[in-house]
Amino acid sequence: MFSYEKKLQYPVKIAHPNPQLARIIITQYGGPDGELGASLRYLSQRYSMPFDELKGLLTDIGTEGSK
């Protein structure tokens, strides 16, 4: 179902680092309303789900959302 290749989709060359922009991007991933927080909420909810089909759905949403 999934194929894992450890390579970048597009080549990245950073000529001039921008710490201010990096801080904004990191807060989108790691802030309380960020993608990482949402992903972890989905993954933690799967442990209390009584139906196996919905456990799989929450797992898929939690793992795909963090990409």
DSSP file (Angstrom, degrees, kcal/mol; ACC not computed):
  #  RESIDUE AA STRUCTURE BP1 BP2  ACC     N-H-->O    O-->H-N    N-H-->O    O-->H-N    TCO  KAPPA ALPHA  PHI   PSI    X-CA   Y-CA   Z-CA
    1    1 A M              0   0    0      0, 0.0     2,-0.4     0, 0.0     0, 0.0   0.000 360.0 360.0 360.0 -39.0    0.0    0.0    0.0
    2    2 A F        -     0   0    0      2,-0.0     2,-0.5     0, 0.0     0, 0.0  -0.907 360.0-157.9-119.2 146.3    2.8    2.4    0.8
    3    3 A S        -     0   0    0     -2,-0.4     2,-0.6     2,-0.1     0, 0.0  -0.987   9.8-158.5-120.8 127.1    6.2    2.8   -0.8
    4    4 A Y        +     0   0    0     -2,-0.5     2,-0.5     2,-0.0    -2,-0.0  -0.920  17.2 167.7-113.4 116.8    9.0    4.4    1.2
    5    5 A E        -     0   0    0     -2,-0.6     2,-1.9     2,-0.1    -2,-0.1  -0.994  31.5-138.5-124.3 124.2   12.0    6.0   -0.6
    6    6 A K        +     0   0    0     -2,-0.5     2,-0.3     2,-0.0    -2,-0.0  -0.549  65.3 100.8 -86.4  79.4   14.3    8.1    1.5
    7    7 A K  S    S-     0   0    0     -2,-1.9     2,-0.2     0, 0.0    -2,-0.1  -0.982  75.1 -97.9-153.1 156.7   14.9   11.0   -1.0
    8    8 A L        -     0   0    0     -2,-0.3    -2,-0.0     1,-0.1     4,-0.0  -0.482  21.5-137.2 -76.2 146.6   13.6   14.5   -1.5
    9    9 A Q  S    S+     0   0    0      1,-0.2    -1,-0.1    -2,-0.2     0, 0.0   0.885  94.1  21.1 -69.3 -38.0   10.8   15.0   -4.1
   10   10 A Y  S    S-     0   0    0     -3,-0.0    -1,-0.2     0, 0.0     2,-0.1  -0.981  94.2-105.1-128.5 141.6   12.6   18.1   -5.3
   11   11 A P        -     0   0    0      0, 0.0     2,-0.5     0, 0.0    -2,-0.0  -0.429  36.6-151.6 -65.4 140.4   16.3   19.0   -4.9
   12   12 A V        +     0   0    0     -2,-0.1     2,-0.4     2,-0.0    -4,-0.0  -0.960  19.9 174.3-120.6 127.1   16.8   21.7   -2.3
   13   13 A K        -     0   0    0     -2,-0.5     2,-0.8     0, 0.0     0, 0.0  -0.963  15.8-157.3-130.0 115.2   19.6   24.2   -2.3
   14   14 A I        +     0   0    0     -2,-0.4    -2,-0.0     1,-0.2     0, 0.0  -0.824  17.9 170.5 -96.6 109.5   19.5   26.9    0.3
   15   15 A A  S    S+     0   0    0     -2,-0.8    -1,-0.2     1,-0.3     0, 0.0   0.885  75.3  21.2 -83.8 -42.6   21.6   29.9   -0.8
   16   16 A H  S    S-     0   0    0      2,-0.0    -1,-0.3     0, 0.0     2,-0.0  -0.902  80.1-141.1-131.9 102.8   20.5   32.3    1.9
   17   17 A P        -     0   0    0      0, 0.0    -3,-0.0     0, 0.0     0, 0.0  -0.328  10.3-158.3 -62.2 143.1   19.1   30.9    5.2
   18   18 A N     >  -     0   0    0      1,-0.1     4,-2.2     2,-0.0     5,-0.2  -0.867   9.4-174.4-126.5  95.9   16.2   32.9    6.6
   19   19 A P  H  > S+     0   0    0      0, 0.0     4,-2.2     0, 0.0     5,-0.1   0.840  84.0  55.8 -61.5 -34.8   15.7   32.3   10.3
   20   20 A Q  H  > S+     0   0    0      2,-0.2     4,-1.6     1,-0.2     5,-0.1   0.928 110.6  43.9 -64.9 -44.2   12.5   34.4   10.6
   21   21 A L  H  > S+     0   0    0      1,-0.2     4,-2.3     2,-0.2    -1,-0.2   0.884 111.4  54.9 -66.6 -38.5   10.8   32.4    7.8
   22   22 A A  H  X S+     0   0    0     -4,-2.2     4,-2.5     1,-0.2    -2,-0.2   0.894 105.5  52.9 -61.5 -39.8   12.1   29.1    9.4
   23   23 A R  H  X S+     0   0    0     -4,-2.2     4,-1.9     2,-0.2    -1,-0.2   0.898 109.3  48.8 -63.1 -41.1   10.5   30.1   12.7
   24   24 A I  H  X S+     0   0    0     -4,-1.6     4,-1.3     2,-0.2    -2,-0.2   0.918 112.1  48.4 -64.7 -43.5    7.1   30.7   11.0
   25   25 A I  H  X S+     0   0    0     -4,-2.3     4,-1.3     1,-0.2     3,-0.3   0.911 110.3  51.4 -64.1 -42.9    7.3   27.3    9.2
   26   26 A I  H  X S+     0   0    0     -4,-2.5     4,-3.4     1,-0.2     5,-0.3   0.880 106.3  54.3 -63.4 -38.4    8.2   25.5   12.4
   27   27 A T  H  X S+     0   0    0     -4,-1.9     4,-1.8     1,-0.2    -1,-0.2   0.826 103.7  56.5 -66.8 -28.6    5.3   27.0   14.3
   28   28 A Q  H  < S+     0   0    0     -4,-1.3     7,-1.9    -3,-0.3    -1,-0.2   0.847 117.3  34.7 -68.7 -32.8    2.9   25.7   11.6
   29   29 A Y  H  < S+     0   0    0     -4,-1.3     7,-2.4     5,-0.3     8,-0.6   0.902 132.0  26.0 -84.3 -45.0    4.2   22.2   12.2
   30   30 A G  H  < S+     0   0    0     -4,-3.4    -3,-0.2     6,-0.2    -2,-0.2   0.489  92.9 104.4-105.9  -3.7    4.8   22.2   15.9
   31   31 A G  S >< S-     0   0    0     -4,-1.8     3,-1.6    -5,-0.3     6,-0.5  -0.112  88.6 -94.3 -70.6 175.7    2.5   24.8   17.4
   32   32 A P  T 3  S+     0   0    0      0, 0.0    -1,-0.1     0, 0.0    -4,-0.1   0.804 129.2  35.8 -63.5 -28.3   -0.7   23.9   19.3
   33   33 A D  T 3  S+     0   0    0     -6,-0.2    -3,-0.1     4,-0.1    -2,-0.1   0.144 100.2 115.6-107.0  18.2   -2.7   24.2   16.1
   34   34 A G  S <> S-     0   0    0     -3,-1.6     4,-1.9    -7,-0.1    -5,-0.3  -0.207  81.3-100.0 -85.7 176.5    0.0   22.8   13.8
   35   35 A E  H  > S+     0   0    0     -7,-1.9     4,-2.5     1,-0.2    -6,-0.2   0.862 119.3  53.7 -64.4 -39.1    0.1   19.7   11.7
   36   36 A L  H  > S+     0   0    0     -7,-2.4     4,-2.4     1,-0.2    -1,-0.2   0.912 108.4  49.6 -65.9 -41.6    2.2   17.7   14.2
   37   37 A G  H  > S+     0   0    0     -8,-0.6     4,-1.8    -6,-0.5    -1,-0.2   0.911 112.5  47.5 -62.6 -42.4   -0.3   18.4   17.0
   38   38 A A  H  X S+     0   0    0     -4,-1.9     4,-2.2     2,-0.2    -2,-0.2   0.915 111.1  51.7 -64.7 -42.5   -3.3   17.3   14.9
   39   39 A S  H  X S+     0   0    0     -4,-2.5     4,-2.2     1,-0.2    -2,-0.2   0.913 109.8  48.5 -61.2 -43.6   -1.4   14.2   13.8
   40   40 A L  H  X S+     0   0    0     -4,-2.4     4,-2.2     1,-0.2    -1,-0.2   0.840 108.2  55.1 -68.1 -32.2   -0.6   13.2   17.3
   41   41 A R  H  X S+     0   0    0     -4,-1.8     4,-2.0     2,-0.2    -1,-0.2   0.926 108.9  47.6 -65.2 -43.3   -4.3   13.8   18.4
   42   42 A Y  H  X S+     0   0    0     -4,-2.2     4,-1.1     1,-0.2    -2,-0.2   0.924 113.0  48.8 -61.0 -43.8   -5.5   11.4   15.7
   43   43 A L  H  < S+     0   0    0     -4,-2.2     4,-0.4     1,-0.2    -1,-0.2   0.865 111.9  47.8 -67.9 -34.8   -2.9    8.8   16.7
   44   44 A S  H >< S+     0   0    0     -4,-2.2     3,-0.8     1,-0.2     4,-0.3   0.830 107.7  56.4 -74.8 -29.8   -3.8    9.0   20.4
   45   45 A Q  H >< S+     0   0    0     -4,-2.0     3,-1.1     1,-0.2     4,-0.4   0.762  92.8  70.5 -70.5 -23.9   -7.5    8.7   19.7
   46   46 A R  G >< S+     0   0    0     -4,-1.1     3,-0.8     1,-0.2    -1,-0.2   0.796  88.6  63.1 -65.4 -25.8   -7.0    5.5   17.8
   47   47 A Y  G <  S+     0   0    0     -3,-0.8    -1,-0.2    -4,-0.4    -2,-0.2   0.734 106.6  42.8 -73.4 -20.8   -6.2    3.6   21.1
   48   48 A S  G <  S+     0   0    0     -3,-1.1    -1,-0.2    -4,-0.3    -2,-0.2   0.378  87.0 112.8-102.5   4.3   -9.7    4.3   22.5
   49   49 A M    <   -     0   0    0     -3,-0.8     6,-0.1    -4,-0.4    -3,-0.0  -0.642  53.8-157.6 -79.3 126.3  -11.6    3.5   19.3
   50   50 A P  S    S+     0   0    0      0, 0.0     2,-0.5     0, 0.0    -1,-0.1   0.680  71.0  73.6 -78.8 -16.5  -13.7    0.3   19.6
   51   51 A F     >  -     0   0    0      1,-0.1     4,-1.9     2,-0.0     3,-0.2  -0.856  68.6-148.5-106.1 129.9  -13.9   -0.5   15.9
   52   52 A D  H  > S+     0   0    0     -2,-0.5     4,-2.2     1,-0.2     5,-0.2   0.855  97.8  56.2 -62.9 -36.9  -10.9   -1.9   14.0
   53   53 A E  H  > S+     0   0    0      1,-0.2     4,-1.7     2,-0.2    -1,-0.2   0.906 110.5  44.6 -63.4 -39.9  -11.9   -0.2   10.7
   54   54 A L  H  > S+     0   0    0      2,-0.2     4,-2.6     1,-0.2    -1,-0.2   0.807 107.6  58.4 -75.8 -28.6  -11.9    3.2   12.4
   55   55 A K  H  X S+     0   0    0     -4,-1.9     4,-2.2     2,-0.2    -2,-0.2   0.932 107.9  47.7 -60.9 -43.8   -8.7    2.5   14.2
   56   56 A G  H  X S+     0   0    0     -4,-2.2     4,-2.5     2,-0.2    -2,-0.2   0.884 110.7  51.4 -63.4 -38.9   -7.1    2.0   10.8
   57   57 A L  H  X S+     0   0    0     -4,-1.7     4,-2.6     2,-0.2     5,-0.2   0.928 110.7  47.3 -64.4 -45.7   -8.7    5.2    9.5
   58   58 A L  H  X S+     0   0    0     -4,-2.6     4,-2.5     1,-0.2    -1,-0.2   0.872 111.8  51.7 -64.4 -36.1   -7.3    7.2   12.4
   59   59 A T  H  X S+     0   0    0     -4,-2.2     4,-2.4    -5,-0.2     5,-0.3   0.931 110.8  47.6 -64.3 -45.1   -3.9    5.7   11.9
   60   60 A D  H  X S+     0   0    0     -4,-2.5     4,-2.4     2,-0.2     5,-0.3   0.915 114.1  46.4 -62.8 -43.3   -3.9    6.5    8.2
   61   61 A I  H  X S+     0   0    0     -4,-2.6     4,-2.0     1,-0.2    -1,-0.2   0.925 114.0  48.8 -65.6 -43.5   -5.0   10.1    8.9
   62   62 A G  H  X S+     0   0    0     -4,-2.5     4,-0.5    -5,-0.2    -2,-0.2   0.863 116.9  40.3 -66.3 -36.6   -2.5   10.6   11.6
   63   63 A T  H  < S+     0   0    0     -4,-2.4     3,-0.3    -5,-0.2    -1,-0.2   0.853 117.9  45.6 -83.2 -34.0    0.5    9.2    9.6
   64   64 A E  H >< S+     0   0    0     -4,-2.4     3,-1.3    -5,-0.3    -2,-0.2   0.801 105.2  62.3 -77.4 -28.4   -0.4   10.8    6.3
   65   65 A G  H 3< S+     0   0    0     -4,-2.0    -1,-0.2    -5,-0.3    -2,-0.2   0.761  97.1  58.7 -67.8 -24.9   -1.1   14.2    7.9
   66   66 A S  T 3<        0   0    0     -4,-0.5    -1,-0.2    -3,-0.3    -2,-0.1   0.339 360.0 360.0 -88.6   7.5    2.5   14.5    9.2
   67   67 A K    <         0   0    0     -3,-1.3    -1,-0.2    -4,-0.0    -2,-0.1   0.467 360.0 360.0 -89.2 360.0    4.0   14.3    5.7
